[in-house]
């Protein structure tokens, strides 16, 4: 007899994971623990997840037609990506072509392009910042004072906070437009209102057309101009009434975008009047340690649930605990070549440090934080309260010392 939620070895089904980078490894592992074969596509045959796959194909994740052909050939039962929006359109194309569970191409397009997200919110009355779509630096320079300073200039189709720049005066608009354009792949650029208030986030999960769960969390961003998420913490510090308003806004935005099955990652701000404004939505699991935090906070394996939903299985969303926890990314303070790092043993052995890792290796190029992928590692902690967990994670981050050289050197981490 098969174990509920798993597949028999005979006739084992295959799930497609779009992307073979570090961020997709949890999806690959979760699928395999469910007894599924895993097909991974990535243009880089040396990507970290490729050796882990049952089948690894060197296909660019932007090549939707090539990915659909591969999905047909391997008769996949589901398709997913996580922690990045870039692979979401390919997942949508496969969902439509093979009639699978999940978000199809139309929904993927609305979620992976911030202009279409804004237009959908405007149509359905979802609270959001004021925005203008611009085609050139001249149009951006004209639009910014109409939106008001500070404002945000952003690429509409990037992820990991690439091409997202806060601008405090007219003098910085042209440079911000150029930075956003680097990541826009030829698309127009957004100039948005900067919402003063409390930055928070949420992870949602939809089943059968309904948003079944919303988990609101506190966020912390890096200093402007790049505004990279550097920390998350559960549970949210919001009052119960503010949390209910945030949950309602999340439900409305998921419905407006048409996300009917699976996870979504939502960034929002509670403005000075206490009203939630939706900033961004991704039709996939969030990054920056969010799946790990959901697991430590609730006991729910968020990644496993996402694989189950993608393959038409009933996801297990029953919380088993409520453990306050937090995470910080580890970063380099300067550009260069990683020589090594040091960390006091007391931090390594601390009982409330749940997990930590350094993913960069000596000899790797590292840079100060300009986008989400500039992180060099992570730490996840717990505490009696969310604040306690967050300060513990901050202390670990501050104690972590990275050595950066201008040329490659071979020193080991201590």
TIRO-604626 format. One record per residue (C-alpha): residue number from 1; residue in three letters; chain; x, y, z. Coordinates in nm, 4 decimals. Layout:
  bavex  mifi  fimar         X         Y         Z
    NUM   ALA      A         X         Y         Z
...
END
This chain:
  bavex  mifi  fimar         X         Y         Z
      1   UNK      A    0.0000    0.0000    0.0000
      2   UNK      A    0.1319    0.3440   -0.0872
      3   UNK      A    0.1834    0.6111    0.1770
      4   UNK      A   -0.0774    0.8930    0.1466
      5   UNK      A    0.0640    1.1883   -0.0457
      6   UNK      A    0.3346    0.9840   -0.2201
      7   UNK      A    0.3614    0.7957   -0.5494
      8   UNK      A    0.4314    0.4257   -0.5981
      9   UNK      A    0.7716    0.3604   -0.7572
     10   UNK      A    0.5977    0.1833   -1.0430
     11   UNK      A    0.4498    0.4385   -1.2794
     12   UNK      A    0.6214    0.7210   -1.0930
     13   UNK      A    0.4983    1.0595   -1.2123
     14   UNK      A    0.7192    1.3535   -1.3096
     15   UNK      A    0.7058    1.7144   -1.1955
     16   UNK      A    0.8753    1.9993   -1.3815
     17   UNK      A    1.0843    2.2515   -1.1868
     18   UNK      A    1.1601    2.5604   -1.3937
     19   UNK      A    1.5094    2.6740   -1.3005
     20   UNK      A    1.8041    2.4809   -1.1642
     21   UNK      A    1.9610    2.7460   -0.9429
     22   UNK      A    2.0110    2.7449   -0.5688
     23   UNK      A    1.6614    2.8778   -0.5013
     24   UNK      A    1.4967    2.5776   -0.6716
     25   UNK      A    1.6763    2.3105   -0.4690
     26   UNK      A    1.4034    2.2923   -0.1979
     27   UNK      A    1.1422    2.2210   -0.4689
     28   UNK      A    1.3542    1.9438   -0.6170
     29   UNK      A    1.4075    1.7863   -0.2751
     30   UNK      A    1.0416    1.8183   -0.1733
     31   UNK      A    0.9225    1.6570   -0.4975
     32   UNK      A    1.1570    1.3644   -0.4531
     33   UNK      A    1.0408    1.3082   -0.0941
     34   UNK      A    0.6878    1.2861   -0.2381
     35   UNK      A    0.8026    1.0026   -0.4625
     36   UNK      A    0.7992    1.2109   -0.7797
     37   UNK      A    1.0561    1.2150   -1.0560
     38   UNK      A    1.1921    1.5626   -1.1188
     39   UNK      A    1.2568    1.7254   -1.4555
     40   UNK      A    1.4662    2.0433   -1.4217
     41   UNK      A    1.5268    2.2943   -1.7009
     42   UNK      A    1.7912    2.5652   -1.6892
     43   UNK      A    2.0147    2.7119   -1.9589
     44   UNK      A    2.3144    2.6536   -1.7315
     45   UNK      A    2.4000    2.2825   -1.7267
     46   UNK      A    2.6253    2.3494   -1.4264
     47   UNK      A    2.3443    2.4997   -1.2149
     48   UNK      A    2.3454    2.3616   -0.8617
     49   UNK      A    2.0120    2.1813   -0.8925
     50   UNK      A    2.0843    2.0070   -1.2217
     51   UNK      A    2.2798    1.7086   -1.0765
     52   UNK      A    1.9975    1.6499   -0.8275
     53   UNK      A    1.7321    1.6071   -1.0973
     54   UNK      A    1.6166    1.2766   -1.2419
     55   UNK      A    1.6217    1.4498   -1.5799
     56   UNK      A    1.8098    1.7781   -1.6384
     57   UNK      A    1.7726    1.9640   -1.9683
     58   UNK      A    1.9752    2.2731   -2.0697
     59   UNK      A    1.6787    2.4885   -2.1767
     60   UNK      A    1.6606    2.8608   -2.1057
     61   UNK      A    1.3747    2.9302   -1.8637
     62   UNK      A    1.2609    3.2081   -2.0985
     63   UNK      A    1.2168    2.9540   -2.3806
     64   UNK      A    0.8511    2.8758   -2.3184
     65   UNK      A    0.8057    2.6700   -2.6356
     66   UNK      A    1.1098    2.4550   -2.5611
     67   UNK      A    0.9941    2.3983   -2.2045
     68   UNK      A    0.6429    2.3018   -2.3163
     69   UNK      A    0.7914    2.0488   -2.5607
     70   UNK      A    1.0009    1.8976   -2.2820
     71   UNK      A    0.6999    1.8893   -2.0488
     72   UNK      A    0.4949    1.7047   -2.3128
     73   UNK      A    0.7748    1.4595   -2.3852
     74   UNK      A    0.8049    1.3693   -2.0183
     75   UNK      A    0.4281    1.3834   -1.9517
     76   UNK      A    0.4702    1.5955   -1.6408
     77   UNK      A    0.1927    1.5960   -1.3826
     78   UNK      A    0.2735    1.9435   -1.2540
     79   UNK      A    0.4999    2.2442   -1.3022
     80   UNK      A    0.6380    2.4979   -1.0579
     81   UNK      A    0.9116    2.7455   -0.9790
     82   UNK      A    0.9955    2.9220   -0.6556
     83   UNK      A    1.1751    3.2270   -0.5167
     84   UNK      A    1.1918    3.4038   -0.8561
     85   UNK      A    0.9334    3.5486   -1.0940
     86   UNK      A    1.1384    3.4859   -1.4075
     87   UNK      A    1.0223    3.1258   -1.4481
     88   UNK      A    0.6538    3.1957   -1.3752
     89   UNK      A    0.5513    3.2571   -1.7423
     90   UNK      A    0.7045    2.9241   -1.8493
     91   UNK      A    0.5138    2.7475   -1.5721
     92   UNK      A    0.1956    2.9167   -1.6963
     93   UNK      A    0.2614    2.8027   -2.0527
     94   UNK      A    0.3017    2.4417   -1.9374
     95   UNK      A   -0.0108    2.4589   -1.7194
     96   UNK      A   -0.2168    2.5747   -2.0191
     97   UNK      A   -0.0630    2.3360   -2.2711
     98   UNK      A   -0.1046    2.0246   -2.0559
     99   UNK      A   -0.4183    2.1243   -1.8637
    100   UNK      A   -0.2451    2.1089   -1.5255
    101   UNK      A   -0.3343    2.2586   -1.1872
    102   UNK      A   -0.1949    2.6035   -1.1153
    103   UNK      A   -0.1735    2.9468   -1.2722
    104   UNK      A   -0.1964    2.9547   -1.6522
    105   UNK      A   -0.0269    3.1937   -1.8901
    106   UNK      A   -0.2775    3.4764   -1.8459
    107   UNK      A   -0.2455    3.4733   -1.4679
    108   UNK      A    0.1309    3.4300   -1.4916
    109   UNK      A    0.1499    3.7323   -1.7189
    110   UNK      A   -0.0432    3.9476   -1.4748
    111   UNK      A    0.1748    3.8356   -1.1843
    112   UNK      A    0.5173    3.8435   -1.3492
    113   UNK      A    0.4758    4.1841   -1.5137
    114   UNK      A    0.4321    4.4637   -1.2602
    115   UNK      A    0.2555    4.6878   -1.5129
    116   UNK      A   -0.0123    4.4248   -1.5713
    117   UNK      A   -0.0336    4.3709   -1.1946
    118   UNK      A   -0.0988    4.7416   -1.1433
    119   UNK      A   -0.3620    4.7451   -1.4197
    120   UNK      A   -0.5438    4.4440   -1.2688
    121   UNK      A   -0.5450    4.6065   -0.9255
    122   UNK      A   -0.6795    4.9311   -1.0715
    123   UNK      A   -0.9598    4.7398   -1.2442
    124   UNK      A   -1.0616    4.5582   -0.9246
    125   UNK      A   -1.0087    4.8412   -0.6765
    126   UNK      A   -0.7208    4.6743   -0.4909
    127   UNK      A   -0.5316    4.9334   -0.2811
    128   UNK      A   -0.1924    5.0154   -0.4330
    129   UNK      A    0.0474    5.3071   -0.4976
    130   UNK      A   -0.0226    5.5645   -0.7695
    131   UNK      A    0.1831    5.4857   -1.0789
    132   UNK      A    0.2799    5.6010   -1.4273
    133   UNK      A    0.4191    5.3831   -1.7093
    134   UNK      A    0.7058    5.5492   -1.8984
    135   UNK      A    0.8987    5.4608   -2.2131
    136   UNK      A    1.2051    5.6853   -2.1797
    137   UNK      A    1.4209    5.8743   -1.9333
    138   UNK      A    1.2593    6.1972   -2.0521
    139   UNK      A    0.9130    6.0602   -1.9689
    140   UNK      A    1.0414    5.9385   -1.6306
    141   UNK      A    1.1846    6.2824   -1.5511
    142   UNK      A    0.8458    6.4333   -1.6392
    143   UNK      A    0.6428    6.1754   -1.4441
    144   UNK      A    0.8417    6.1696   -1.1206
    145   UNK      A    0.7428    6.5168   -0.9902
    146   UNK      A    0.3795    6.4422   -1.0770
    147   UNK      A    0.3969    6.1290   -0.8641
    148   UNK      A    0.5959    6.3181   -0.5988
    149   UNK      A    0.9245    6.2579   -0.4172
    150   UNK      A    1.0354    6.0230   -0.2924
    151   UNK      A    0.9191    5.7867   -0.5655
    152   UNK      A    1.0235    5.4429   -0.6878
    153   UNK      A    1.1491    5.3637   -1.0381
    154   UNK      A    1.1289    4.9945   -1.1210
    155   UNK      A    1.1649    4.7400   -1.3974
    156   UNK      A    0.8279    4.5658   -1.4479
    157   UNK      A    0.9513    4.2131   -1.5112
    158   UNK      A    1.2517    4.1503   -1.2875
    159   UNK      A    1.2782    3.9729   -0.9534
    160   UNK      A    1.5059    3.9759   -0.6525
    161   UNK      A    1.4648    4.3568   -0.6301
    162   UNK      A    1.6703    4.4011   -0.9475
    163   UNK      A    1.6090    4.7364   -1.1113
    164   UNK      A    1.4106    4.8817   -0.8211
    165   UNK      A    1.5428    5.2211   -0.7074
    166   UNK      A    1.4094    5.4819   -0.4672
    167   UNK      A    1.4539    5.8379   -0.5944
    168   UNK      A    1.4509    6.1323   -0.3543
    169   UNK      A    1.4918    6.4205   -0.5988
    170   UNK      A    1.4663    6.5097   -0.9650
    171   UNK      A    1.8436    6.4806   -1.0000
    172   UNK      A    1.8337    6.1023   -0.9490
    173   UNK      A    1.5524    6.0102   -1.1882
    174   UNK      A    1.7547    5.9578   -1.5068
    175   UNK      A    2.0104    5.7337   -1.3334
    176   UNK      A    1.7310    5.5334   -1.1679
    177   UNK      A    1.5615    5.4896   -1.5051
    178   UNK      A    1.8892    5.3598   -1.6525
    179   UNK      A    1.9278    5.1134   -1.3640
    180   UNK      A    1.5698    4.9878   -1.4059
    181   UNK      A    1.6150    4.9601   -1.7816
    182   UNK      A    1.9107    4.7255   -1.7300
    183   UNK      A    1.6672    4.4627   -1.5995
    184   UNK      A    1.3546    4.5440   -1.8023
    185   UNK      A    1.4271    4.3286   -2.1108
    186   UNK      A    1.2941    4.6078   -2.3332
    187   UNK      A    0.9711    4.6636   -2.1400
    188   UNK      A    0.8446    5.0082   -2.0275
    189   UNK      A    0.9357    5.1275   -1.6798
    190   UNK      A    0.7161    5.2072   -1.3788
    191   UNK      A    0.7376    5.5264   -1.1773
    192   UNK      A    0.5455    5.4677   -0.8544
    193   UNK      A    0.4441    5.6539   -0.5439
    194   UNK      A    0.6673    5.5739   -0.2476
    195   UNK      A    0.4372    5.4789    0.0383
    196   UNK      A    0.5542    5.5984    0.3789
    197   UNK      A    0.4617    5.3405    0.6386
    198   UNK      A    0.5317    4.9934    0.7715
    199   UNK      A    0.6701    4.7432    0.5194
    200   UNK      A    0.5221    4.3979    0.5741
    201   UNK      A    0.4789    4.0834    0.3705
    202   UNK      A    0.2494    3.7860    0.3398
    203   UNK      A    0.2540    3.4311    0.2135
    204   UNK      A   -0.0800    3.3064    0.0812
    205   UNK      A   -0.2020    2.9697   -0.0399
    206   UNK      A   -0.5026    2.9140   -0.2657
    207   UNK      A   -0.6868    2.5881   -0.3310
    208   UNK      A   -0.9689    2.5392   -0.5788
    209   UNK      A   -1.0101    2.9083   -0.6500
    210   UNK      A   -1.0124    3.0239   -0.2876
    211   UNK      A   -0.7406    3.1860   -0.0813
    212   UNK      A   -0.7264    2.9364    0.2075
    213   UNK      A   -0.4388    3.0745    0.4148
    214   UNK      A   -0.2621    3.4076    0.4645
    215   UNK      A    0.0470    3.4346    0.6856
    216   UNK      A    0.1470    3.7962    0.7494
    217   UNK      A    0.5075    3.8656    0.8527
    218   UNK      A    0.7276    4.1616    0.9396
    219   UNK      A    0.9893    4.2706    0.6859
    220   UNK      A    1.3054    4.4754    0.7068
    221   UNK      A    1.4621    4.6438    0.4040
    222   UNK      A    1.8142    4.7596    0.3282
    223   UNK      A    1.8870    5.1300    0.3195
    224   UNK      A    1.7846    5.3216    0.0042
    225   UNK      A    1.8283    5.3457   -0.2821
    226   UNK      A    1.7948    4.9712   -0.3530
    227   UNK      A    1.5460    4.8620   -0.0812
    228   UNK      A    1.6349    4.4910   -0.0691
    229   UNK      A    1.4486    4.2647    0.1778
    230   UNK      A    1.7128    4.1647    0.4322
    231   UNK      A    1.5003    4.0169    0.7122
    232   UNK      A    1.1610    3.8595    0.7769
    233   UNK      A    0.9976    3.7579    1.1044
    234   UNK      A    0.6904    3.5678    1.2278
    235   UNK      A    0.4409    3.6395    1.3690
    236   UNK      A    0.3677    3.9898    1.2474
    237   UNK      A    0.3823    4.2689    1.5053
    238   UNK      A    0.0575    4.4179    1.3665
    239   UNK      A   -0.2445    4.4598    1.5894
    240   UNK      A   -0.5219    4.2091    1.5270
    241   UNK      A   -0.7315    4.4712    1.3447
    242   UNK      A   -0.4441    4.5792    1.1193
    243   UNK      A   -0.3572    4.2167    1.0494
    244   UNK      A   -0.7173    4.1468    0.9482
    245   UNK      A   -0.7078    4.4435    0.7081
    246   UNK      A   -0.3818    4.3182    0.5601
    247   UNK      A   -0.5213    3.9663    0.5195
    248   UNK      A   -0.8303    4.1042    0.3453
    249   UNK      A   -0.6150    4.3097    0.1064
    250   UNK      A   -0.4060    4.0027    0.0278
    251   UNK      A   -0.7173    3.7978   -0.0436
    252   UNK      A   -0.8487    4.0718   -0.2729
    253   UNK      A   -0.5239    4.1002   -0.4663
    254   UNK      A   -0.4929    3.7241   -0.5149
    255   UNK      A   -0.8520    3.7160   -0.6444
    256   UNK      A   -0.7916    4.0141   -0.8753
    257   UNK      A   -0.4918    3.8409   -1.0308
    258   UNK      A   -0.6718    3.5085   -1.0691
    259   UNK      A   -0.4390    3.2984   -0.8535
    260   UNK      A   -0.6607    2.9960   -0.7925
    261   UNK      A   -0.4163    2.7264   -0.6784
    262   UNK      A   -0.0861    2.7301   -0.4964
    263   UNK      A    0.1275    2.9846   -0.3146
    264   UNK      A    0.1761    3.3569   -0.3652
    265   UNK      A    0.4280    3.5993   -0.2203
    266   UNK      A    0.2943    3.9476   -0.1436
    267   UNK      A    0.4738    4.2686   -0.0446
    268   UNK      A    0.2584    4.5402    0.1084
    269   UNK      A    0.2870    4.8558    0.3151
    270   UNK      A    0.0595    4.9764    0.5906
    271   UNK      A    0.0473    5.3506    0.5237
    272   UNK      A    0.0403    5.6220    0.7892
    273   UNK      A   -0.3385    5.5998    0.8075
    274   UNK      A   -0.3173    5.2261    0.8726
    275   UNK      A   -0.4411    5.1244    0.5273
    276   UNK      A   -0.2689    4.8376    0.3436
    277   UNK      A   -0.1316    4.9052   -0.0063
    278   UNK      A   -0.0196    4.6120   -0.2206
    279   UNK      A    0.3272    4.6685   -0.3664
    280   UNK      A    0.4110    4.3441   -0.5479
    281   UNK      A    0.2783    3.9907   -0.5903
    282   UNK      A    0.4565    3.6797   -0.7121
    283   UNK      A    0.2649    3.3659   -0.8086
    284   UNK      A    0.5191    3.1475   -0.6318
    285   UNK      A    0.6846    3.0896   -0.2949
    286   UNK      A    0.8776    3.3852   -0.1575
    287   UNK      A    1.2540    3.4081   -0.1254
    288   UNK      A    1.4830    3.5355    0.1527
    289   UNK      A    1.4269    3.2342    0.3820
    290   UNK      A    1.0461    3.2567    0.3691
    291   UNK      A    0.9738    2.8853    0.3118
    292   UNK      A    1.2101    2.8002    0.5983
    293   UNK      A    1.0410    3.0547    0.8239
    294   UNK      A    0.6920    2.9265    0.7427
    295   UNK      A    0.8061    2.5750    0.8360
    296   UNK      A    0.9658    2.6835    1.1642
    297   UNK      A    0.6723    2.9097    1.2536
    298   UNK      A    0.3776    2.6820    1.1654
    299   UNK      A    0.5225    2.3357    1.1100
    300   UNK      A    0.3849    2.3470    0.7533
    301   UNK      A    0.6260    2.2437    0.4792
    302   UNK      A    0.5303    2.5250    0.2395
    303   UNK      A    0.7453    2.3921   -0.0454
    304   UNK      A    0.6037    2.0407   -0.0187
    305   UNK      A    0.2518    2.1875   -0.0190
    306   UNK      A    0.3340    2.3856   -0.3353
    307   UNK      A    0.4541    2.0694   -0.5119
    308   UNK      A    0.1405    1.8858   -0.4018
    309   UNK      A   -0.0847    2.1619   -0.5335
    310   UNK      A    0.1018    2.1767   -0.8658
    311   UNK      A    0.0502    1.8038   -0.9134
    312   UNK      A   -0.3177    1.8066   -0.8246
    313   UNK      A   -0.2623    1.6541   -0.4806
    314   UNK      A   -0.4283    1.7853   -0.1642
    315   UNK      A   -0.1721    2.0075    0.0112
    316   UNK      A   -0.1243    1.9690    0.3847
    317   UNK      A   -0.1789    2.3169    0.5339
    318   UNK      A   -0.2561    2.2223    0.8944
    319   UNK      A   -0.0402    2.4215    1.1398
    320   UNK      A    0.1170    2.2166    1.4185
    321   UNK      A    0.2941    2.4942    1.6119
    322   UNK      A    0.3347    2.8717    1.6487
    323   UNK      A    0.7062    2.9260    1.7089
    324   UNK      A    0.8255    3.2891    1.6757
    325   UNK      A    1.1184    3.3015    1.4358
    326   UNK      A    1.3195    3.5357    1.2155
    327   UNK      A    1.5794    3.5343    0.9405
    328   UNK      A    1.8479    3.7702    0.8121
    329   UNK      A    2.0459    3.7393    0.4940
    330   UNK      A    2.4241    3.7567    0.5238
    331   UNK      A    2.5916    4.0077    0.2966
    332   UNK      A    2.9223    4.1567    0.1917
    333   UNK      A    2.9849    4.5183    0.2824
    334   UNK      A    3.2036    4.5750   -0.0241
    335   UNK      A    3.2672    4.4565   -0.3786
    336   UNK      A    3.5504    4.2152   -0.4511
    337   UNK      A    3.6558    3.8528   -0.4206
    338   UNK      A    3.5568    3.6483   -0.1161
    339   UNK      A    3.8692    3.5547    0.0778
    340   UNK      A    3.6947    3.3999    0.3775
    341   UNK      A    3.4757    3.4714    0.6771
    342   UNK      A    3.4800    3.4385    1.0537
    343   UNK      A    3.2127    3.3798    1.3145
    344   UNK      A    3.2508    3.3350    1.6917
    345   UNK      A    3.1859    2.9766    1.7991
    346   UNK      A    2.9275    3.0975    2.0511
    347   UNK      A    2.7021    3.1915    1.7602
    348   UNK      A    2.7585    2.8633    1.5783
    349   UNK      A    2.6593    2.6689    1.8915
    350   UNK      A    2.3715    2.8933    2.0016
    351   UNK      A    2.0653    2.6706    2.0710
    352   UNK      A    1.8226    2.9218    1.9168
    353   UNK      A    2.0093    2.9482    1.5875
    354   UNK      A    1.7976    2.7051    1.3892
    355   UNK      A    1.9993    2.7066    1.0674
    356   UNK      A    2.2640    2.9105    0.8917
    357   UNK      A    2.4747    2.8798    0.5825
    358   UNK      A    2.7253    3.0619    0.3666
    359   UNK      A    2.6583    2.9879    0.0012
    360   UNK      A    2.9447    3.1947   -0.1424
    361   UNK      A    3.2844    3.0267   -0.1536
    362   UNK      A    3.6388    3.1657   -0.1365
    363   UNK      A    3.7291    3.2938   -0.4817
    364   UNK      A    3.3705    3.3913   -0.5664
    365   UNK      A    3.2964    3.7462   -0.6731
    366   UNK      A    3.0794    3.9208   -0.4129
    367   UNK      A    2.9275    4.2668   -0.4001
    368   UNK      A    2.7541    4.4932   -0.1562
    369   UNK      A    2.3786    4.4600   -0.1574
    370   UNK      A    2.2150    4.5940   -0.4732
    371   UNK      A    1.9732    4.3082   -0.5462
    372   UNK      A    1.8423    4.0032   -0.3630
    373   UNK      A    2.0870    3.7613   -0.5241
    374   UNK      A    2.3836    3.9542   -0.3799
    375   UNK      A    2.3373    3.7704   -0.0495
    376   UNK      A    2.6194    3.5387    0.0554
    377   UNK      A    2.4253    3.3368    0.3122
    378   UNK      A    2.1458    3.3307    0.5700
    379   UNK      A    2.0628    3.2745    0.9351
    380   UNK      A    1.7307    3.1593    1.0850
    381   UNK      A    1.6601    3.1935    1.4565
    382   UNK      A    1.3835    3.1394    1.7104
    383   UNK      A    1.2837    3.3184    2.0308
    384   UNK      A    1.0173    3.3454    2.2953
    385   UNK      A    0.8840    3.6394    2.0926
    386   UNK      A    0.9245    3.7589    1.7360
    387   UNK      A    1.1326    4.0559    1.8556
    388   UNK      A    1.3650    3.8273    2.0487
    389   UNK      A    1.4136    3.6048    1.7445
    390   UNK      A    1.4739    3.9061    1.5183
    391   UNK      A    1.7350    4.0608    1.7472
    392   UNK      A    1.9118    3.7269    1.7762
    393   UNK      A    1.9277    3.6992    1.3975
    394   UNK      A    2.0529    4.0578    1.3770
    395   UNK      A    2.3239    3.9815    1.6320
    396   UNK      A    2.4359    3.6804    1.4286
    397   UNK      A    2.4432    3.8928    1.1138
    398   UNK      A    2.6507    4.1601    1.2863
    399   UNK      A    2.8945    3.9029    1.4281
    400   UNK      A    2.9477    3.7470    1.0854
    401   UNK      A    3.2648    3.9002    0.9424
    402   UNK      A    3.3489    3.8580    0.5761
    403   UNK      A    3.6933    3.9162    0.4284
    404   UNK      A    3.6970    4.0569    0.0762
    405   UNK      A    4.0048    4.1024   -0.1430
    406   UNK      A    4.0535    4.2754   -0.4746
    407   UNK      A    4.2223    3.9612   -0.6154
    408   UNK      A    4.1474    3.5945   -0.5582
    409   UNK      A    4.3243    3.4450   -0.2589
    410   UNK      A    4.3024    3.1014   -0.1063
    411   UNK      A    4.2218    3.1388    0.2605
    412   UNK      A    3.9823    2.9210    0.4531
    413   UNK      A    3.6950    3.0410    0.6639
    414   UNK      A    3.7475    3.0302    1.0369
END
